[in-house]
């Protein structure tokens, strides 16, 4: 059994990164966690074969855009294709918003977005742990139901 089936549910986010030429990619992620309140830090774990990992390793910036339950189909699309072959922004019909501090865009539909700069990266097993300092945050909605993930296309709900 995969650890993602043993530790769940996890909040889903869309991670936006850019390459050295500022070409953007978006990836669905649920291996996420807050690390510090003050200053704010977030951590994510990404497999090194992902385009998002390559981009973050080169540019050391990303945005983390928390998904609401209404964003489920967009999250599935962004998690089903490689950015090397498809424009996932177009496929998922995501609306970009310019970041204030970092180069990667924000996702306008996300209730909360964090602009992050990498402060730590280290490989653990088959994933890299990336810790980003939040350099700017955007809270568009305080009350929302987060999109939660177990594994594959299983998205449990908090219920009402």
N, C-alpha and C positions, 0 to 999 in steps of 0.2 A: 504494500500500500504506500502511495506517495505521501510525503509529509503534508502536501497541500490538502489532502483528504482527511488528515488527522488534526490539523490546526486550522479551524475555520469557524465562523465566516471571516473573511478579510475584506476591507474596504477596497474598492476598485478606483483606479485613477488612470487618466490618460497622461502619458509622459511625452512631452514635446522636446525634441533635440534638433540641433542643426549640425551640418558638417562644416568643414573649414571654408566652404563657399557659400554658406548660409542657406543651403537647401535643407528644408525641414522634413522631419519624419515624426509620426505619432505612433505610440505603442500603448497597448493596454497592459496594466500591471496591477498585481494585488499582493506582491511580496513587499509590503510597505510598513513603516512604523514611524511615529514621532520619536525623537531622541532627546530633545531638550525644550523646556518652556522658554528660557531666557538666557541667551538668544535662542530663537527657534531653529531647530535642526530637524530634518527628516532623513530617513534612510530608505533605500530601495535595493533590492537584489535583482540582478539581471544576468542572464547567460551571455557569455562573451561572443557568441556567434550572432547576436542581435545587432542590427544596424544602430539601434539606439545606444547600445554599449559603445560601439565604435565612435559614434558622434560625441558622446559625453566624454570619452577618454581623450579625444582630440581637443574639444572646446571647453570642457569643464564647466558647462552650464546646462540647465534644463528647466522646464516648468513642470510642475506636478499639479494636475487639474482633477480635483475630486469629482467623481461621477455621482449623479443622483440616479434613482431607479428609472427615471424617464430616459436616461441615456443608455439603457441596456443594449439596444440594437447597435448604437454607434460604437459602444465598447466591444461588442462581439465582432463587428467589422474590423476595427483597428487591431484586434487580437488574432484575426484569421488570415491576414496577408502580410507579406514582407514589403517594407518600404522600398526595397531594392527593385521591386517589380510593379508596384501599384502606388498611386497617389491616394493614400487612405483618407486624407482631408476631403478630397472630392467624393470618394466612394461613400463615406459616412455623412457627407454633407455637414461637415463641421465648420463653424464660423470662427475664424481667427480674430484675435485682438492683440494689438501691439503691446509688448511688455514695456515696462518703464526702465528696467535696469539691465536685463539680460537679452540676448538676441532671439532665443526661441520664443515663439508666440504663445499666447494664452488661448484657452478654449473658452469662448464666450458663453457657451451653454453651461459650463461647470459652475456650480454654486460657490465653490472656493478654488482659487488658484494660487500657487506659490511660485515665485521666481527664485531659483536656487543657483548657488555657486558651489562646486564640489570642493570639499575640504579633506575628504578621505576616500580612498579606494583600496580594497584588498580582496583577493580571491579566497573564497571559502568553498571547497568542493567544486561543484559545477556552476556556481554563480559568483558574481562579484558583488560585494557589499559597497554601495556608494552612499556616502553621507554628504548631504548638501545643506549649506547654511541658507536659510530663508532670508533673502535680501529685500523682498517686497512681497506683500500679500494682498489678495483681492477677494473680499468677501461680498459676493453678490446676493446671497441668501443665507440667513442664519438658520431657518427652519426648513429642513428637507429630509427626505428618506434617502440615505446613502445606498448606492448599488453595492451589494455584497457578493462575494465569490467563494465557492467551495473548490471546484475543479472543473475543467472542461467547460461545458455550457450549463453548469449548475450554479444558479444564482439564488441563494436563499433570501427570504424577505424577513424584516423585523416584525412584520404584521402591524396591526394598528393598536 
